[in-house]
Structure formats: structure tokens, C-alpha cells
Amino acid sequence: MLASAKAAFAQSMPELVALTVEALRTHPQQPYGRPATASGRTAQQIREEHGDDFGQVLGPAHMQALLTGRRPTGAGASTTSEPLHTILEQWAQDKGLQLRDGMTFKQFGYAAAYKIHKQGTALYRLRQPSGLLDKVLTAEFLNTLKARIAAGEMVAIASELRTALAA
């Protein structure tokens, strides 16, 4: 593969990670218009990998729920090691929710998990993607990546031509 592509991916993928983390921290999530971040643990799990001919941004499995919501499920249908009620209990604590009527975070976790299992999340029920990553991988970003690859190849071609002409 082109050496310039590898260099362009090496330069661009950390930028893409930073844009993704920024989107988590600032993008107003539907339906309430607040950012997706609570504790920052999701943002800490965003990472990149790149090689000679690819670049990718990876994140935790629950990122899909931030994009499209979570559909109704059954108890025990979780693919994570922690039950949903435990995750929601921790999320409410991280978010600093003020619970009413003496409800504990544990009770909130169970009640919220029950509702999600039965109805899905509000984002899922809206049936509209959150748009969380719409401003991350844009045409402008891709054009910049292509321009970096092209610029590197122009230098490589010019160097090869000079070498060939000198010989």
C-alpha cells in the first residue's frame, strides 16, 4: 500500500477519536437534548487502529444504543457482564440525578431497567437516530484524508521521477 496512506491514517485516526469524544461530551442527545456523557467512561473506551490501508475508530458495544436507542428486550437478554439495572444505577449516580420520594439509586436502576426491557429506550421509541456521530466522519474529514494521501504520493512520485531522470 501507499506509504502516504499509512502516514495519513496514522495522522487522521487520533483526530477522529478526538472528534468522537467531543461529540459524546457536547452533542445534544434525543429526546432530552442533553449530552450523552455522564462519567466519561464511554469516552475513555474510544480508541483507534490503523494500518497500511485502513483506519478505524472503535468503542464499547453500547455505543450503538447511543446512536439508535435500545429495543425492548427480556430479562437476562443482556450481552454485557453486568445486568442492565446495575449499569443504570451507576449511570444515575454518575449523572447526579436527583431522585424523588426517597427512591434509592438501586430502586431507580431496577425501575428503569424494567421499563427499558418492556418498551425500549425513548430514543428507540422515537425511531430517529441521535445524530451523535453526524459531525464526526464528514465529507470534509474524508476530503482532508484524501488530500493528505495525494500530497504524500505527489512527493513520492516526484522523488521517483528525479531518481529515474538522474540515472
DSSP file (Angstrom, degrees, kcal/mol; ACC not computed):
  #  RESIDUE AA STRUCTURE BP1 BP2  ACC     N-H-->O    O-->H-N    N-H-->O    O-->H-N    TCO  KAPPA ALPHA  PHI   PSI    X-CA   Y-CA   Z-CA
    1    1 A M              0   0    0      0, 0.0     2,-0.1     0, 0.0    52,-0.1   0.000 360.0 360.0 360.0 162.7    0.0    0.0    0.0
    2    2 A L     >  -     0   0    0      1,-0.2     4,-1.6    50,-0.1     3,-0.4  -0.381 360.0-141.2 -63.8 133.0    1.0    3.6   -0.4
    3    3 A A  H  > S+     0   0    0      1,-0.2     4,-2.2     2,-0.2     5,-0.2   0.854 103.5  58.4 -63.3 -33.4    3.3    4.9    2.3
    4    4 A S  H  > S+     0   0    0      1,-0.2     4,-2.5     2,-0.2    -1,-0.2   0.839 101.8  54.6 -66.8 -31.1    1.4    8.1    2.3
    5    5 A A  H  > S+     0   0    0     -3,-0.4     4,-2.8     2,-0.2     5,-0.2   0.929 107.7  49.0 -66.9 -44.2   -1.8    6.3    3.1
    6    6 A K  H  X S+     0   0    0     -4,-1.6     4,-2.4     1,-0.2    -2,-0.2   0.924 113.8  46.3 -60.2 -44.0   -0.3    4.8    6.1
    7    7 A A  H  X S+     0   0    0     -4,-2.2     4,-1.9     2,-0.2    -1,-0.2   0.895 112.2  50.9 -65.3 -39.9    1.0    8.1    7.3
    8    8 A A  H  X S+     0   0    0     -4,-2.5     4,-2.7     2,-0.2    -2,-0.2   0.911 111.9  46.7 -65.5 -41.8   -2.3    9.8    6.6
    9    9 A F  H  X S+     0   0    0     -4,-2.8     4,-2.4     2,-0.2    -2,-0.2   0.908 110.3  53.4 -65.5 -40.6   -4.2    7.2    8.6
   10   10 A A  H  < S+     0   0    0     -4,-2.4    -1,-0.2    -5,-0.2    -2,-0.2   0.864 116.4  39.4 -62.0 -35.3   -1.7    7.5   11.4
   11   11 A Q  H  X S+     0   0    0     -4,-1.9     4,-0.7    -5,-0.1    -2,-0.2   0.867 119.9  43.9 -80.0 -38.1   -2.3   11.2   11.5
   12   12 A S  H  X S+     0   0    0     -4,-2.7     4,-2.2    -5,-0.2    -2,-0.2   0.817  99.5  65.2 -83.2 -32.9   -6.0   11.2   10.9
   13   13 A M  H  X S+     0   0    0     -4,-2.4     4,-2.3     1,-0.2     5,-0.2   0.903 100.9  49.9 -65.1 -41.9   -7.3    8.4   13.2
   14   14 A P  H  > S+     0   0    0      0, 0.0     4,-2.3     0, 0.0    -1,-0.2   0.890 111.0  52.2 -60.6 -35.1   -6.3   10.2   16.5
   15   15 A E  H  X S+     0   0    0     -4,-0.7     4,-2.3     2,-0.2    -2,-0.2   0.908 108.5  50.2 -63.4 -40.9   -8.1   13.3   15.2
   16   16 A L  H  X S+     0   0    0     -4,-2.2     4,-2.1     2,-0.2    -1,-0.2   0.871 109.0  51.6 -66.1 -37.3  -11.2   11.1   14.5
   17   17 A V  H  X S+     0   0    0     -4,-2.3     4,-2.6     2,-0.2     5,-0.2   0.932 109.8  49.8 -61.9 -46.0  -11.0    9.7   18.1
   18   18 A A  H  X S+     0   0    0     -4,-2.3     4,-2.3     1,-0.2    -2,-0.2   0.895 110.6  49.7 -62.0 -40.3  -10.9   13.3   19.5
   19   19 A L  H  X S+     0   0    0     -4,-2.3     4,-2.1     2,-0.2    -1,-0.2   0.886 111.0  50.1 -64.5 -38.6  -13.9   14.3   17.3
   20   20 A T  H  X S+     0   0    0     -4,-2.1     4,-2.0     2,-0.2    -2,-0.2   0.924 111.2  47.7 -66.0 -45.2  -15.8   11.3   18.6
   21   21 A V  H  X S+     0   0    0     -4,-2.6     4,-1.8     1,-0.2    -2,-0.2   0.908 111.2  51.7 -62.3 -42.2  -15.0   12.0   22.2
   22   22 A E  H  X S+     0   0    0     -4,-2.3     4,-1.7     1,-0.2     5,-0.3   0.890 107.2  53.2 -62.3 -39.1  -16.0   15.7   21.7
   23   23 A A  H  X S+     0   0    0     -4,-2.1     4,-2.5     1,-0.2    13,-0.3   0.907 107.4  51.5 -62.5 -41.4  -19.3   14.6   20.2
   24   24 A L  H  < S+     0   0    0     -4,-2.0    13,-1.4     1,-0.2    12,-0.6   0.883 113.9  44.8 -60.6 -38.1  -20.0   12.4   23.3
   25   25 A R  H  < S+     0   0    0     -4,-1.8    -1,-0.2    11,-0.2    -2,-0.2   0.746 129.8  18.8 -79.5 -24.4  -19.3   15.4   25.5
   26   26 A T  H  < S+     0   0    0     -4,-1.7    -3,-0.2    -5,-0.1    -2,-0.2   0.698  86.8 106.6-123.7 -24.5  -21.3   18.0   23.6
   27   27 A H  S  < S-     0   0    0     -4,-2.5     2,-0.7    -5,-0.3     9,-0.5  -0.411  70.4-122.7 -67.9 127.3  -23.9   16.6   21.1
   28   28 A P        -     0   0    0      0, 0.0     2,-0.2     0, 0.0     6,-0.1  -0.580  29.6-145.5 -72.0 112.1  -27.5   17.0   22.4
   29   29 A Q  B  >> -A   34   0A   0      5,-2.3     4,-2.6    -2,-0.7     5,-0.7  -0.523  27.7 -84.7 -78.1 141.8  -28.9   13.5   22.6
   30   30 A Q  T  45S+     0   0    0      1,-0.3    93,-0.2     2,-0.2   100,-0.1  -0.526  98.8  21.4 -76.5 153.6  -32.6   13.0   21.8
   31   31 A P  T  45S+     0   0    0      0, 0.0    -1,-0.3     0, 0.0    -2,-0.0  -0.988 132.4  29.8 -93.3  -1.1  -35.1   13.1   23.3
   32   32 A Y  T  45S-     0   0    0     -3,-0.2    -2,-0.2     2,-0.1    -3,-0.1   0.576  92.5-125.6-100.4  -9.2  -34.0   15.3   26.1
   33   33 A G  T  <5 +     0   0    0     -4,-2.6    -3,-0.2     1,-0.3     0, 0.0   0.690  65.7 126.4  76.7  18.6  -31.3   17.4   24.4
   34   34 A R  B   < -A   29   0A   0     -5,-0.7    -5,-2.3    -6,-0.1    -1,-0.3  -0.811  67.0 -94.8-107.5 151.1  -28.5   16.7   26.9
   35   35 A P        -     0   0    0      0, 0.0   -10,-0.1     0, 0.0   -11,-0.1  -0.189  29.3-122.2 -60.8 156.7  -25.1   15.3   26.0
   36   36 A A  S    S+     0   0    0    -12,-0.6   -11,-0.2    -9,-0.5   -12,-0.1   0.696  79.5 102.6 -73.0 -20.1  -24.5   11.5   26.2
   37   37 A T        +     0   0    0    -13,-1.4   -12,-0.0     1,-0.2     0, 0.0  -0.365  28.8 151.5 -73.9 142.4  -21.7   11.8   28.7
   38   38 A A  S    S-     0   0    0     -2,-0.1    -1,-0.2    58,-0.0    -2,-0.0   0.498  84.0   0.0-125.3 -68.8  -22.2   11.0   32.4
   39   39 A S  S    S-     0   0    0     56,-0.0    -2,-0.1     0, 0.0    52,-0.0   0.652  90.8-117.8-100.2 -18.9  -18.9    9.8   33.9
   40   40 A G  S  > S+     0   0    0    -16,-0.1     4,-1.9     3,-0.0     5,-0.1   0.412  79.8 121.1  93.3  -1.0  -16.7    9.8   30.8
   41   41 A R  H  > S+     0   0    0      1,-0.2     4,-0.8     2,-0.2    -4,-0.0   0.881  73.3  51.6 -64.9 -37.3  -16.1    6.1   30.9
   42   42 A T  H >4 S+     0   0    0      1,-0.2     3,-1.1     2,-0.2     4,-0.4   0.944 109.4  49.9 -63.1 -46.3  -17.5    5.6   27.4
   43   43 A A  H >4 S+     0   0    0      1,-0.3     3,-1.2     2,-0.2    -1,-0.2   0.857 105.6  57.5 -60.3 -35.7  -15.2    8.4   26.0
   44   44 A Q  H 3< S+     0   0    0     -4,-1.9    -1,-0.3     1,-0.2    -2,-0.2   0.734 102.5  55.9 -67.8 -21.1  -12.2    6.7   27.7
   45   45 A Q  T << S+     0   0    0     -3,-1.1     2,-0.4    -4,-0.8    -1,-0.2   0.499  80.3 106.4 -90.7  -3.9  -13.0    3.5   25.7
   46   46 A I    <   +     0   0    0     -3,-1.2     2,-0.3    -4,-0.4    13,-0.2  -0.621  47.2 157.0 -75.9 129.7  -12.9    5.2   22.3
   47   47 A R  E     -B   58   0B   0     11,-2.6    11,-3.3    -2,-0.4     2,-0.3  -0.922  30.2-129.2-147.4 169.7   -9.7    4.2   20.5
   48   48 A E  E     -B   57   0B   0     -2,-0.3     2,-0.3     9,-0.2     9,-0.2  -0.894  11.0-169.7-125.7 155.4   -8.2    3.9   17.0
   49   49 A E  E     +B   56   0B   0      7,-2.4     7,-2.9    -2,-0.3     2,-0.3  -0.989  14.3 171.3-136.1 143.9   -6.5    1.3   15.0
   50   50 A H  E     +B   55   0B   0     -2,-0.3     5,-0.2     5,-0.2     2,-0.2  -0.986   5.6 169.6-149.0 159.3   -4.8    1.9   11.6
   51   51 A G        -     0   0    0      3,-2.5     3,-0.3    -2,-0.3   -42,-0.2  -0.653  57.9 -58.4-145.5-157.3   -2.6    0.1    9.2
   52   52 A D  S    S+     0   0    0     -2,-0.2   -43,-0.1     1,-0.2   -50,-0.1   0.855 132.0  13.6 -64.2 -35.5   -1.2    0.4    5.7
   53   53 A D  S    S+     0   0    0    -52,-0.1     2,-0.3   -48,-0.1    -1,-0.2   0.109 121.0  50.5-133.7  23.6   -4.6    0.6    4.1
   54   54 A F        -     0   0    0     -3,-0.3    -3,-2.5     2,-0.0     2,-0.3  -0.994  44.6-171.4-155.7 159.9   -7.2    1.1    6.8
   55   55 A G  E     +B   50   0B   0     -2,-0.3     2,-0.3    -5,-0.2    -5,-0.2  -0.959  15.8 175.2-149.5 139.1   -8.2    3.2    9.8
   56   56 A Q  E     -B   49   0B   0     -7,-2.9    -7,-2.4    -2,-0.3     2,-0.5  -0.999  25.4-140.4-148.4 150.0  -10.9    2.6   12.2
   57   57 A V  E     -B   48   0B   0     -2,-0.3     2,-0.3    -9,-0.2    -9,-0.2  -0.941  25.7-165.2-108.6 129.6  -12.4    4.1   15.4
   58   58 A L  E     +B   47   0B   0    -11,-3.3   -11,-2.6    -2,-0.5    -2,-0.0  -0.851  12.7 164.7-117.2 150.0  -13.5    1.5   18.0
   59   59 A G        -     0   0    0     -2,-0.3   -13,-0.1   -13,-0.2   -16,-0.1  -0.880  42.9 -60.5-150.0-178.5  -15.7    1.9   21.0
   60   60 A P    >   -     0   0    0      0, 0.0     3,-1.9     0, 0.0     4,-0.2  -0.262  50.2-109.8 -69.8 158.6  -17.7    0.0   23.6
   61   61 A A  T >  S+     0   0    0      1,-0.3     3,-1.2     2,-0.1     4,-0.3   0.795 113.2  66.1 -59.3 -31.1  -20.6   -2.2   22.4
   62   62 A H  T >> S+     0   0    0      1,-0.2     4,-1.0     2,-0.2     3,-0.6   0.518  74.0  90.5 -75.4  -1.1  -23.2    0.1   24.0
   63   63 A M  H X> S+     0   0    0     -3,-1.9     4,-1.1     1,-0.2     3,-0.6   0.865  79.6  62.2 -58.4 -34.3  -22.3    2.9   21.5
   64   64 A Q  H X> S+     0   0    0     -3,-1.2     4,-2.7     1,-0.3     3,-0.6   0.882  98.5  54.8 -59.7 -37.2  -25.0    1.6   19.3
   65   65 A A  H <> S+     0   0    0     -3,-0.6     4,-1.2    -4,-0.3    -1,-0.3   0.810 104.2  54.6 -66.5 -28.6  -27.6    2.3   21.9
   66   66 A L  H << S+     0   0    0     -4,-1.0    -1,-0.2    -3,-0.6    66,-0.2   0.737 114.1  42.2 -73.9 -21.9  -26.4    5.9   22.0
   67   67 A L  H << S+     0   0    0     -4,-1.1    63,-3.1    -3,-0.6    64,-0.3   0.884 137.5   4.7 -89.4 -44.8  -27.0    6.1   18.2
   68   68 A T  H  < S-     0   0    0     -4,-2.7    -3,-0.2     1,-0.3    59,-0.2   0.428 100.0-116.7-124.1  -2.2  -30.3    4.3   17.8
   69   69 A G     <  -     0   0    0     -4,-1.2     2,-0.5    -5,-0.5    -1,-0.3  -0.310  37.3 -72.1  88.4-179.3  -31.5    3.5   21.2
   70   70 A R        -     0   0    0     -2,-0.1    51,-2.4    -5,-0.1    54,-0.2  -0.972  42.6-135.0-120.7 128.8  -32.1    0.1   22.8
   71   71 A R        -     0   0    0     -2,-0.5    49,-0.3    49,-0.2    48,-0.1  -0.282  40.5 -78.2 -74.7 163.2  -35.0   -2.0   21.7
   72   72 A P        +     0   0    0      0, 0.0     2,-0.2     0, 0.0    45,-0.2  -0.339  59.7 175.0 -59.2 144.2  -37.3   -3.9   24.2
   73   73 A T        -     0   0    0     44,-0.7     2,-0.3    43,-0.3    47,-0.1  -0.716  28.1-103.2-135.8-174.3  -35.6   -7.0   25.5
   74   74 A G    >   -     0   0    0     -2,-0.2     3,-2.0     1,-0.1     4,-0.1  -0.794  48.3 -81.8-112.0 161.3  -36.3   -9.7   28.0
   75   75 A A  T 3  S+     0   0    0     -2,-0.3    -1,-0.1     1,-0.3    39,-0.0  -0.365 119.4  21.5 -58.8 137.2  -34.8  -10.1   31.4
   76   76 A G  T 3  S+     0   0    0      1,-0.1    -1,-0.3    -3,-0.0     0, 0.0   0.533  88.5 115.9  82.0   5.6  -31.4  -11.8   31.1
   77   77 A A    <   +     0   0    0     -3,-2.0    -2,-0.1     2,-0.0    -1,-0.1   0.434  41.0 122.7 -86.7   2.3  -31.0  -10.7   27.5
   78   78 A S        -     0   0    0      1,-0.1    -3,-0.0    -4,-0.1    -5,-0.0  -0.344  50.0-159.7 -67.8 142.2  -28.0   -8.6   28.2
   79   79 A T        +     0   0    0     -2,-0.0     2,-0.2     3,-0.0    -1,-0.1   0.404  68.9  88.1 -98.1   0.0  -24.8   -9.3   26.4
   80   80 A T  S    S-     0   0    0      2,-0.3     4,-0.1     1,-0.1    -2,-0.0  -0.493  86.3-119.0 -92.8 167.5  -22.7   -7.5   29.0
   81   81 A S  S    S+     0   0    0     -2,-0.2    -1,-0.1     2,-0.1    -3,-0.0   0.759  97.3  65.2 -77.2 -23.6  -21.3   -9.0   32.1
   82   82 A E  S    S-     0   0    0      1,-0.0    -2,-0.3     2,-0.0     2,-0.1  -0.779  91.5-112.2 -99.7 143.8  -23.3   -6.6   34.3
   83   83 A P    >>  -     0   0    0      0, 0.0     4,-1.8     0, 0.0     3,-0.7  -0.384  29.0-114.3 -68.1 152.8  -27.1   -6.6   34.5
   84   84 A L  H 3> S+     0   0    0      1,-0.2     4,-2.7     2,-0.2     5,-0.2   0.865 114.3  58.4 -57.2 -39.4  -28.9   -3.5   33.0
   85   85 A H  H 3> S+     0   0    0      1,-0.2     4,-1.9     2,-0.2    -1,-0.2   0.861 106.5  48.7 -62.3 -34.3  -30.2   -2.4   36.4
   86   86 A T  H <> S+     0   0    0     -3,-0.7     4,-2.2     2,-0.2    -1,-0.2   0.904 111.4  49.1 -69.7 -42.1  -26.7   -2.2   37.8
   87   87 A I  H  X S+     0   0    0     -4,-1.8     4,-2.4     1,-0.2    -2,-0.2   0.919 113.5  46.8 -62.1 -44.1  -25.5   -0.2   34.8
   88   88 A L  H  X S+     0   0    0     -4,-2.7     4,-2.5     2,-0.2    -1,-0.2   0.852 108.8  54.9 -69.2 -35.1  -28.4    2.2   35.1
   89   89 A E  H  X S+     0   0    0     -4,-1.9     4,-1.7    -5,-0.2    -1,-0.2   0.941 112.2  43.3 -61.0 -47.3  -27.9    2.6   38.8
   90   90 A Q  H  X S+     0   0    0     -4,-2.2     4,-2.9     1,-0.2    -2,-0.2   0.894 111.8  54.4 -66.3 -39.9  -24.3    3.6   38.2
   91   91 A W  H  X S+     0   0    0     -4,-2.4     4,-2.6     1,-0.2    -2,-0.2   0.920 107.5  50.2 -59.7 -44.8  -25.3    5.9   35.3
   92   92 A A  H  X>S+     0   0    0     -4,-2.5     5,-2.2     2,-0.2     4,-0.9   0.888 112.4  47.3 -63.0 -38.9  -27.8    7.7   37.6
   93   93 A Q  H ><5S+     0   0    0     -4,-1.7     3,-0.6     2,-0.2    -2,-0.2   0.935 113.5  47.5 -66.1 -45.8  -25.2    8.2   40.2
   94   94 A D  H 3<5S+     0   0    0     -4,-2.9    -2,-0.2     1,-0.2    -1,-0.2   0.874 111.9  50.3 -62.4 -37.5  -22.6    9.4   37.6
   95   95 A K  H 3<5S-     0   0    0     -4,-2.6    -1,-0.2    -5,-0.2    -2,-0.2   0.672 108.7-127.3 -75.5 -17.8  -25.2   11.8   36.1
   96   96 A G  T <<5 -     0   0    0     -4,-0.9    -3,-0.2    -3,-0.6    -2,-0.1   0.850  37.6-173.9  73.8  34.7  -26.0   13.2   39.5
   97   97 A L      < -     0   0    0     -5,-2.2     2,-0.8    -6,-0.2    -1,-0.2  -0.336  22.5-134.9 -63.5 141.4  -29.8   12.6   39.2
   98   98 A Q        -     0   0    0     -2,-0.0     2,-0.2     0, 0.0    -1,-0.1  -0.884  25.0-154.3 -97.0 109.1  -32.0   13.9   42.0
   99   99 A L        -     0   0    0     -2,-0.8     3,-0.3     4,-0.2     2,-0.2  -0.593   7.5-134.9 -88.7 146.5  -34.4   11.1   42.8
  100  100 A R  S >  S+     0   0    0     -2,-0.2     3,-2.2     1,-0.2    -1,-0.1  -0.511  71.5  19.8 -98.0 164.6  -37.8   11.9   44.3
  101  101 A D  T 3  S-     0   0    0      1,-0.3    -1,-0.2    -2,-0.2    -2,-0.0   0.776 125.8 -62.0  53.4  36.0  -39.8   10.4   47.1
  102  102 A G  T 3  S+     0   0    0     -3,-0.3    -1,-0.3     1,-0.2     2,-0.1   0.640  85.1 163.6  71.4  13.4  -36.9    8.7   48.8
  103  103 A M    <   -     0   0    0     -3,-2.2    -1,-0.2     1,-0.1     2,-0.2  -0.425  29.2-139.0 -65.7 137.3  -36.1    6.5   45.8
  104  104 A T     >  -     0   0    0     -2,-0.1     4,-2.5     1,-0.1     5,-0.1  -0.516  21.3-112.2 -90.5 164.6  -32.6    4.9   46.0
  105  105 A F  H  > S+     0   0    0      1,-0.2     4,-2.7     2,-0.2     5,-0.1   0.865 119.8  55.5 -64.1 -34.3  -30.3    4.6   43.0
  106  106 A K  H  > S+     0   0    0      2,-0.2     4,-2.0     1,-0.2    -1,-0.2   0.928 108.6  46.6 -63.8 -44.2  -30.7    0.8   43.3
  107  107 A Q  H  > S+     0   0    0      1,-0.2     4,-2.6     2,-0.2     5,-0.2   0.906 111.7  51.9 -63.5 -41.2  -34.5    1.2   43.0
  108  108 A F  H  X S+     0   0    0     -4,-2.5     4,-3.1     1,-0.2     5,-0.3   0.936 107.4  53.1 -59.1 -45.6  -34.1    3.6   40.1
  109  109 A G  H  X S+     0   0    0     -4,-2.7     4,-2.3     1,-0.2    -2,-0.2   0.911 111.6  44.7 -57.0 -45.6  -31.9    1.1   38.4
  110  110 A Y  H  X S+     0   0    0     -4,-2.0     4,-2.3     2,-0.2    -1,-0.2   0.916 115.3  47.3 -65.8 -43.3  -34.5   -1.7   38.7
  111  111 A A  H  X S+     0   0    0     -4,-2.6     4,-2.1     2,-0.2    -2,-0.2   0.921 114.7  45.6 -66.1 -44.0  -37.4    0.6   37.6
  112  112 A A  H  X S+     0   0    0     -4,-3.1     4,-2.5    -5,-0.2    -1,-0.2   0.906 113.2  50.1 -66.7 -41.1  -35.5    2.0   34.6
  113  113 A A  H  X S+     0   0    0     -4,-2.3     4,-2.9    -5,-0.3     5,-0.2   0.909 109.3  52.1 -63.4 -41.4  -34.3   -1.5   33.5
  114  114 A Y  H  X S+     0   0    0     -4,-2.3     4,-1.9     1,-0.2    -2,-0.2   0.932 111.3  46.7 -59.3 -46.2  -37.9   -2.8   33.8
  115  115 A K  H  X>S+     0   0    0     -4,-2.1     4,-3.2     2,-0.2     5,-0.5   0.911 113.4  48.1 -64.9 -42.2  -39.2    0.0   31.6
  116  116 A I  H  X5S+     0   0    0     -4,-2.5     4,-2.0     1,-0.2   -43,-0.3   0.919 110.2  52.1 -65.2 -42.4  -36.4   -0.5   29.0
  117  117 A H  H  <5S+     0   0    0     -4,-2.9   -44,-0.7   -45,-0.2    -1,-0.2   0.883 119.0  37.3 -59.5 -37.0  -36.9   -4.2   28.9
  118  118 A K  H  <5S+     0   0    0     -4,-1.9    -2,-0.2    -5,-0.2    -1,-0.2   0.872 137.6  10.6 -83.6 -38.7  -40.6   -3.7   28.3
  119  119 A Q  H  <5S-     0   0    0     -4,-3.2    -3,-0.2     1,-0.2    -2,-0.2   0.563  94.2-123.8-120.6 -12.3  -40.6   -0.6   26.0
  120  120 A G     << -     0   0    0     -4,-2.0   -49,-0.2    -5,-0.5    -1,-0.2  -0.240  50.1 -50.0  82.8 175.1  -37.1    0.1   24.8
  121  121 A T     >  -     0   0    0    -51,-2.4     4,-2.3     1,-0.1     5,-0.2  -0.375  52.6-108.9 -80.3 164.7  -35.4    3.5   25.4
  122  122 A A  H  > S+     0   0    0      1,-0.2     4,-1.8     2,-0.2     5,-0.2   0.884 120.6  55.4 -60.0 -38.9  -37.0    6.8   24.5
  123  123 A L  H  >>S+     0   0    0      1,-0.2     4,-1.0     2,-0.2     5,-0.8   0.906 108.1  48.3 -61.7 -41.7  -34.5    7.2   21.6
  124  124 A Y  H >45S+     0   0    0      1,-0.2     3,-0.7   -54,-0.2    -2,-0.2   0.920 109.8  51.9 -63.1 -44.0  -35.6    3.8   20.2
  125  125 A R  H 3<5S+     0   0    0     -4,-2.3    -1,-0.2     1,-0.2    -2,-0.2   0.807 104.4  57.0 -66.1 -28.6  -39.3    4.7   20.5
  126  126 A L  H 3<5S-     0   0    0     -4,-1.8    -1,-0.2    -5,-0.2    -2,-0.2   0.784  94.8-148.2 -69.4 -26.6  -38.7    7.9   18.6
  127  127 A R  T <<5 +     0   0    0     -4,-1.0    -3,-0.1    -3,-0.7    -2,-0.1   0.822  58.4 116.5  58.8  34.6  -37.2    5.8   15.7
  128  128 A Q  S   <S-     0   0    0     -5,-0.8    -1,-0.2   -60,-0.1    -2,-0.1  -0.994  70.3-117.5-129.9 124.2  -34.8    8.7   14.8
  129  129 A P        -     0   0    0      0, 0.0   -61,-0.2     0, 0.0   -62,-0.1  -0.248  23.5-123.5 -57.0 150.3  -31.1    8.2   15.0
  130  130 A S        -     0   0    0    -63,-3.1   -62,-0.1   -64,-0.1   -63,-0.1   0.737  25.7-134.7 -70.5 -23.4  -29.5   10.5   17.5
  131  131 A G    >   +     0   0    0    -64,-0.3     3,-1.3  -102,-0.1     4,-0.4   0.649  55.3 145.7  75.9  14.0  -27.1   12.0   15.0
  132  132 A L  T 3  S+     0   0    0      1,-0.3     3,-0.3   -66,-0.2  -105,-0.1   0.855  75.2  31.0 -53.6 -41.1  -24.3   11.7   17.6
  133  133 A L  T >> S+     0   0    0      1,-0.2     3,-1.8     2,-0.1     4,-1.1   0.321  87.6 104.1-103.9   8.2  -21.6   10.9   15.0
  134  134 A D  T <4 S+     0   0    0     -3,-1.3    -1,-0.2     1,-0.3    -2,-0.1   0.814  86.3  44.5 -60.0 -31.3  -23.0   13.0   12.1
  135  135 A K  T 34 S+     0   0    0     -4,-0.4    -1,-0.3    -3,-0.3     3,-0.2   0.271 106.6  65.1 -97.1  11.7  -20.4   15.7   12.7
  136  136 A V  T <4 S+     0   0    0     -3,-1.8     2,-1.4     1,-0.2    -2,-0.2   0.903 102.9  33.6 -96.9 -67.7  -17.5   13.3   13.1
  137  137 A L  S  < S+     0   0    0     -4,-1.1    -1,-0.2     4,-0.1     2,-0.2  -0.686  87.4 161.8 -94.1  84.8  -16.9   11.4    9.9
  138  138 A T     >  -     0   0    0     -2,-1.4     4,-2.3    -3,-0.2     5,-0.2  -0.493  56.5-106.8-101.8 168.4  -17.8   14.2    7.5
  139  139 A A  H  > S+     0   0    0      1,-0.2     4,-2.7     2,-0.2     5,-0.2   0.874 122.1  56.1 -60.2 -37.0  -17.1   14.8    3.8
  140  140 A E  H  > S+     0   0    0      2,-0.2     4,-2.2     1,-0.2    -1,-0.2   0.916 107.1  47.9 -62.1 -43.6  -14.7   17.5    4.9
  141  141 A F  H  > S+     0   0    0      2,-0.2     4,-2.2     1,-0.2    -2,-0.2   0.935 113.7  47.1 -62.6 -46.2  -12.8   15.0    7.0
  142  142 A L  H  X S+     0   0    0     -4,-2.3     4,-2.6     1,-0.2    -2,-0.2   0.888 110.8  51.8 -64.7 -38.8  -12.7   12.4    4.2
  143  143 A N  H  X S+     0   0    0     -4,-2.7     4,-2.4     2,-0.2    -1,-0.2   0.894 109.3  50.4 -63.9 -38.9  -11.5   15.1    1.7
  144  144 A T  H  X S+     0   0    0     -4,-2.2     4,-2.2     2,-0.2    -2,-0.2   0.908 110.5  50.1 -63.8 -41.7   -8.7   16.1    4.1
  145  145 A L  H  X S+     0   0    0     -4,-2.2     4,-2.0     2,-0.2    -2,-0.2   0.929 112.0  47.1 -62.1 -45.9   -7.7   12.4    4.4
  146  146 A K  H  X S+     0   0    0     -4,-2.6     4,-2.8     1,-0.2    -2,-0.2   0.898 110.9  52.3 -62.9 -40.2   -7.7   12.0    0.6
  147  147 A A  H  X S+     0   0    0     -4,-2.4     4,-2.7     2,-0.2    -1,-0.2   0.886 107.9  51.5 -64.6 -38.3   -5.7   15.2    0.2
  148  148 A R  H  X S+     0   0    0     -4,-2.2     4,-2.0     2,-0.2    -1,-0.2   0.913 112.3  46.1 -63.7 -42.2   -3.1   14.0    2.7
  149  149 A I  H  X S+     0   0    0     -4,-2.0     4,-2.2     2,-0.2    -2,-0.2   0.936 114.1  48.1 -65.3 -45.8   -2.7   10.8    0.8
  150  150 A A  H  X S+     0   0    0     -4,-2.8     4,-2.4     1,-0.2    -2,-0.2   0.906 110.4  51.2 -62.5 -42.6   -2.5   12.6   -2.5
  151  151 A A  H  X S+     0   0    0     -4,-2.7     4,-1.9     1,-0.2    -1,-0.2   0.912 110.6  49.2 -62.3 -42.1    0.1   15.1   -1.3
  152  152 A G  H  X S+     0   0    0     -4,-2.0     4,-2.0     1,-0.2    -1,-0.2   0.888 111.8  48.6 -63.9 -38.8    2.3   12.3    0.0
  153  153 A E  H  X S+     0   0    0     -4,-2.2     4,-3.0     2,-0.2     5,-0.2   0.854 106.3  56.6 -71.0 -34.2    2.0   10.4   -3.3
  154  154 A M  H  X S+     0   0    0     -4,-2.4     4,-2.5     2,-0.2    -1,-0.2   0.923 109.4  46.5 -60.9 -43.2    2.9   13.6   -5.2
  155  155 A V  H  X S+     0   0    0     -4,-1.9     4,-2.3     2,-0.2    -2,-0.2   0.923 113.7  48.3 -63.9 -44.2    6.1   13.9   -3.2
  156  156 A A  H  X S+     0   0    0     -4,-2.0     4,-2.3     2,-0.2    -2,-0.2   0.906 112.9  47.5 -64.5 -42.1    6.9   10.2   -3.7
  157  157 A I  H  X S+     0   0    0     -4,-3.0     4,-2.6     2,-0.2    -1,-0.2   0.922 111.8  50.1 -65.6 -44.1    6.2   10.3   -7.5
  158  158 A A  H  X S+     0   0    0     -4,-2.5     4,-2.4    -5,-0.2    -2,-0.2   0.903 111.2  49.5 -60.9 -40.9    8.4   13.5   -7.9
  159  159 A S  H  X S+     0   0    0     -4,-2.3     4,-2.3     2,-0.2    -1,-0.2   0.917 111.4  48.4 -64.4 -44.0   11.2   11.8   -6.0
  160  160 A E  H  X S+     0   0    0     -4,-2.3     4,-2.7     2,-0.2    -2,-0.2   0.897 111.4  50.7 -62.9 -41.1   11.0    8.7   -8.2
  161  161 A L  H  X S+     0   0    0     -4,-2.6     4,-2.9     2,-0.2     5,-0.2   0.924 109.8  49.2 -63.7 -44.2   11.0   10.8  -11.3
  162  162 A R  H  X S+     0   0    0     -4,-2.4     4,-2.0     1,-0.2    -2,-0.2   0.913 112.9  47.9 -60.5 -42.3   14.1   12.7  -10.1
  163  163 A T  H  X S+     0   0    0     -4,-2.3     4,-1.1     2,-0.2    -2,-0.2   0.923 114.0  46.7 -63.8 -44.3   15.8    9.5   -9.4
  164  164 A A  H  < S+     0   0    0     -4,-2.7    -2,-0.2     1,-0.2    -1,-0.2   0.896 114.1  47.1 -66.3 -41.1   14.8    8.0  -12.8
  165  165 A L  H  < S+     0   0    0     -4,-2.9    -1,-0.2     1,-0.2    -2,-0.2   0.834 109.5  53.8 -70.6 -32.4   15.9   11.1  -14.7
  166  166 A A  H  <        0   0    0     -4,-2.0    -1,-0.2    -5,-0.2    -2,-0.2   0.768 360.0 360.0 -72.1 -24.9   19.2   11.3  -12.8
  167  167 A A     <        0   0    0     -4,-1.1    -1,-0.2    -3,-0.2    -2,-0.2   0.470 360.0 360.0 -80.6 360.0   20.0    7.8  -13.8
